[in-house]
Amino acid sequence: MDAHVDAALAARPRKPFYQHLYVQVIAAIVIGALLGHFQPTMGEAMKPLGDVFIKLVRMLIAPIIFCTVVHGIASSDDAKKVGRVGVRAIIYFEVVTTIALFIGLVSMNLLRPGAGMNVDPASLDTKGIQAAANAHPEGVVDYLMHIVPDTIFGALARGDILQVLFLSVLIAFGLQRIGPRAKPLVDMIDVGAHGLFSTIGIIMKVAPVGAFGAMAFTIGKYGIVSLLSLAKLLAVFYGTCLIFVFGVLGFICYLTGFSLWKFLRYIKEELLIVLGTSSSESALPRLMAKLETLGCEKSVVGLVVPAGYTFNLDGTCIMLTTMALFIAQATNIDLTLWQELALLGLLLLTSKGAASVTGGAFVVLGATISSFGVIPLAGLALILGVYRFLSEAGSLINMIGNGIATIVVARWEGAVDMKQLNRHLDSETEIEAEEPEALLV
């Protein structure tokens, strides 16, 4: 960002603390948790508030990705650069998600939170797992066929991130081939993107309401006391997530040349929104805007972040491994090393569909277990009550991982000014962290 813009931001008066989004979201989460605990029925009734907020954000995700990717690629003169970014992103995604799966496997084998439960799968109530039982992992051909949408508008209407990304890249290259004649349309798409980001800024005003509703529902429905029997599973999963973030991702940040702590501080509002809604997609537009504010090129942000929400679900990978091995341990199924490695390889493939399947990781786990054929599918009933709490942590890790992945790929490609990035992360000016340029339009 130019020096005069930095000076203008620094000169702006600080907001009162209660006007900061993260303060409002924290307060809403606490109030929602208290309501859900002391008035469970009323807490459950707040569910529509969280659902509506997520729907408001999701309705704009597909057009934002489309506009950002099309403008970023079509305005670039180097088509080979776009290809390099895609290849490098996929390589990074596969390496890091494999590490995430492996860390989950090691943690569960060392701590074994499900051991000693001695659960008979035949005695479990499987009423709530029909969707998972009926799901089947797609084969490679089916998965590739699914990437291509039936129609242009169908992809945008369904909001399937992978289909929208494929469509956006294809149209962007088509506009790039036209050359200068496409510039008016490309500029119009850029204006549309700014308008959509501005709309997201309006929607974020009600983020505390959405976080309040989602948290009140979660605590009201599942309670806190009822989780004590599965507290060890939650502790192992949360501990594994912390090891992955501060160990693996922290080391990656160090090698890349920036501080993990400062990056987490920079995206604290988005982290709280994800925590309140249990959906990493709810903060996707703001994350993209903030990465551009840090100095990452728009074409890189527009390609890596959406792709990451399909191929780089680090938290989901840890969650899938944790849940699968917990069920095996609880039902006294001793997996051999080769069986565990085979399960890891299968999860590496099926986890790619977690973002596009209704029910997320729970349904993908059910489909994976059905295909694996060793772990009883009925064991899913054991984790049904705590899935929401696992999902919250997994969503946080997904968003953090995709933000870091974008910076790493941008640095790898030479598409980010690291001095500018660290200047922003070091800055004490709160306005930069709360209102990226793209949201001020």
N, C-alpha and C positions, 0 to 999 in steps of 0.2 A: 504494500500500500504506500502511496506517496507520502512524503513528509508532511505536507500541508493537511492531509486527511488525518494523519496521526495527531497533529497539533489540534485540529478541530475536535477530535474525539476526546483528547485529554482536557480540553478547555470546557467541555460540557459539564454542567453541575451534576453531582452524584444524586441518584434517586434516594428517597427515604427507604430504609431497609425493607419495609413491608410492601414496597412496590416491586421488588425484585421477584422474578418468576420462581426462582428456586425456593425462596422463603414461603411464597404462597403455596407451592406444591408440597413442601414439607409439612406445613400447617394442615393442609387438606388431608394428607396421608395419615397424620396423627389423629385428627378428628374422625376420619373414616374408620380407623382401627378401633378407636374407643366406642364409636357407635355400634360397630359390628360385634364387639365384645359384650357390651352391656345391653344392647337391644338387637339380638341376632335377627329377628324377623324383619325389623325395620331396615337393618343393614342389608339383608338379602334383597329388599325392595329397591335398593339404590343401584342395582346392577345396570338398569338402562342408561344411567348417567355416564358410566364408563364405556358402555357399548356405543352410545351415540358419539362420544368424543373420538373413539377409534375409527368409527365409520366416517366422520368428518375428515379426518386426516387421510384415511385410505382412499377416499374418493378422488383425492388430488395427487396421490403418489404416481399413478400411471402416467397422467399427462405431464407431470414434472419431470419424470425420468425421460419421457419421449422428447420434450423440448430441450432438456439439458444435453442429452446425448446427441441429438440431431444437430444442434447448434455447435456443440463442442467439436464434433468430427467434421461437419460440413464446412466450418470456418477454418479448418486446418488445411494447410497446403501439403502436408506429408501423410499420405495414406499408410505408408509403411510404419510410421510411428504409432498409429492407432493399432496396427496388428501387433507390434512389439509390446505395447501396453497390455493388450489382451493376453498374449502368451505369458508374459511375466507375471501377470495377476493370477492366472490359472496355476502356474508353477508354485507361487507363494501360497495360494489357497490350499493346494493339495498337501504341501509339506506341513503347514501349520495345523490343518485339521487332523492329519495323521498323528501329529504330536499330541493334540488334544485328546484324541481317542485313546492313545497309548497311556497318557497320564491317568485318565479315568480308569483304565484297566489295572494299572499298577496300584492305585489308591484302594480300589475295591478288594484286590487280592491281599493287600497288607492289612487293612483294617476290618474287612469282612463284616459290615454292619448287619447283614441278613442272617449270619450264622446263629444257630441256636433257636430260631423261630419255629422250626419243625412244622411247617405248614403243609397240610394235605391239599393239593390243588382241587380235589373233588369236593372239598368242603367250602370252597369260595363262592361268593355270589358274583356271577359274571354278567349281571344285568346291565352294567354300565359300559361294557366293552364290546358291544355288537359292531360298532363302526370299525374298530380295530380288527375284529375277527373277520370281517368281510373285505378288508383291504388287502391288496396284494402288491408287492413291490413290482414296479415296472421293469421290463427288460430293457436292454440297451437300445434296441430298435424302437420300442414304444416310447422311451424317454426322448429320443431324438425326434421322433414324429411329433411329440407333444410340443416341442420348441416352436414349431411352425404353426401360427394361428390360422384358424379357418378363414377369418376376414380381418382386415385392418381394424375395423371398429370393434370386432369381437374381442381382440386382445386388450384394447383399451377399456372396454366395458367390464371384462372379467377382472382386470387388474393383475393378471399373471405377470409377475416381474420378468421372468425369463422370456416369455413371448414378447412383451413390450420392448425388452432390451434387444432381442433379435430384430424386431421390426424397425426399431430406431436406428440401429447400425446399418441395416440394409438401405433405408431411405436416406440416411446421411451420406452414404457412399454414392448413392444415385445423384443427390444434389451436388456433391463434390465434383462429379464427372461433368456436370453442366457448366461449371465454372462461374464467371462473373454474372451470367444471366440469373443465377439462383440467389444472388445476394439479397435482393428485396425480400424474398420468402424466408431466407435464413435470418435476416434481421427481424422480420415479423415474429418468427418463432422465438427469438431471443426476448423480444418484448413480452410475448406470451408467458415465457418462463418467469420473468420478473413479476408479472402480474400474479402468477400462481404462488410465487414465494410470498408476495405481499398478502395474498389471501391466507396463506398458512400463518402469517404473523397475526392476522385477526383471529383465526381459530385458536391459536395458542393462548389467547386471553382467557379462554375457558378451560385450559388444561388443569387448573386446580379442581374444578368441578368434576372433570372426568376422573382424576386421580382419587378424589374423595369417594365417588360412586364405586369404582373398581375395588378399592381397599375395603370399604364397608361391606361389600358383597363377599369378598374373600374371607374375611374374618367372621362375618355373620354366618356363612354357610358351613365353613370347615372348622371354625373355632381355633383356639390356641391349645386348650387342654387336650383336645382329641389328637393333637399331633405328637404328644409325648411318646407314644409307642413307636413312632417312626423318627424320633428326634436324632437318633444316631445316623440314619440315612441322610437326613438333611445336613447334619454336621459334617459328615464325610464329603458330601457333594459341595457344600459351601467352601469347605477347606480346600478341596481340589481346585475349585474355581479360583480361589485366592492364589494358590501356588501357580496356576497357569498364568494368571494376569501379571502378578508381580515377579514371577520367575521367568516364564517364557516370553510374554509380551514385553515385560520390563527390559529384558536383555536385548530384544529386537529393537526397542526404542533407543537403548544405549548405543547399539551398533549403528543405528540410523542417524544419531546425533541430536536427539531431543529427549526431554524428561517425561517419563510416564506420569509422574505425579502432577506435573504442570498441565499435561494434556487432559488428565481426568478433571482437574479443576476447571479447565476451559470448557468442558462439555458437561458440567455438573447439572445444568438445568435439564438437558436431554436425558441424563442418567436417572434423574428423579421422575421424569415423565414416564420413562420405561418401567421404573420400579412401581409406579402407581398403576399403570395400565397392563403390565405383563406382556407388552407388545413392543418389540424393537422397531417395528415399522412406524409406530406413532411418532418417533423422533427422526425418521429418515430424512425428510425434507430439510429440517434445521441442521442436521449433521452435514448434509451436502453443502449448505450455505456456509457453515462455519469452516469447513475444509477449504472452500474457495477463499474465504477471508484470510486464512492462514497463508495463502499464496500458492496452493496447489492448482494447476491448470484445470480449467473447466472440463476439457475433454477427458482428462484422467479421472477426475471426480465423477463425471457422468457415466463413465464406463465401469470403474472399479467398485464403487459403492453399490449400485444395483446388482452387479454380478456377484458381489460378496454376500448379498442376502439370499443367494441360492447356493453358492459354492463354498462360502467361508463362514459357516455357522459353528464357530468354535464352542460356544456354550451348549448348543444343541448336541454336538458330538459328545461332550463330556457327560451330558445328561442321559443320552441314549446308552452309553456304556455302563453308567452307574445303575440305571434302572434295570437293564438286562441282567447284569451280574447279581444285583440285589435279589431279583426274583429267583435266580438259580440257587443262590445261597439259602434263601428262606424256604425253598422247597426241597432242600437237601440234594441238589443235583451238583455233583462234582465234575466240573468241566476240565478236560485235559488242556495242556498248554496249546496244542494244535487246534483244539476246538475253540479256545478263546481267540487265537489268532485268526481263525476262519471267521468268527463272529465279528472281529474288528474289521476284517476286509469287507464283509458284507455290509456293515454299518457305514463304512467309508463310501459305499455306493448309494445305499438307501437314504442316508442323511441328506443327500442333495435334493431330495423331494420334500423335506420337512417344511420348507417355506411355502410350498404351493398346495399342500394337502390340508383340508379342513380338519382341525383337531391337532395339527402340528406334529410334534415329536411323539405324542402318545399313539397316534394312528400309525406313524411310520414304524415305531417300535413293535406294535402289534403285527404289522405286515412282515417285519424282519423276523420276528420270533416264529411266525407261521412258516416262513421259508426255511428257517434254520432247523426246525424240527426237533430240537433237543429240550428247550426250555418250554414249560407249559404255558400256553396262552392265557389260561385262567389266572395265572399269577399277576396279570395286569391289575386285577382287582385290589391287590395289596398296595399299589401306589396311586390308586385313583384319588384318594383323599388328599394327598400331598402334592399331586402333580402341579397344581397352580403355583405352589411355593417353589418347586423346582424350576418351573417355567420362568418365573420372575428373574431368578439369578441367571438362567440360561440366556434370556433376552438381553440382560445387561452385558454379558460377555460377548454376545453376538455383535452388539453395537460398538463396543470398545474395540473388538478385533477388526471390524470393518473400517473404522476410522484410522486405526494404526496401519492397516494394510494399504489404504489409499496413500498415506504419507510415504510408506516404504516404497511402493511402486513408483510414485512421483519422484522420489529421490533417486531411485534406480534408473529412471528414464531421464533425469535432469530436468524435470518439469516442476520444480519447486525451489524457491529461494530459501535456503535453510536459515540464513541470517534473519530474513523477514519473519519466518515461522517462529524462531526462538524469541524474536523481539515481541511478537504478539503473545506468546506463552508466558514471557517474563513480565508483561505489562501488568500494572496494577489497575488499569482503567477497566472498570466493570462493564462499561457500555459495549466494549468489543465482544465480551463473552456472552452478553445477553441479546444483542441485536446486530447480527452480521449484516454487512452491506446489502446482501440480497433480500433481507427482510425489512430494510428501511426504505425500499423503493415505493 
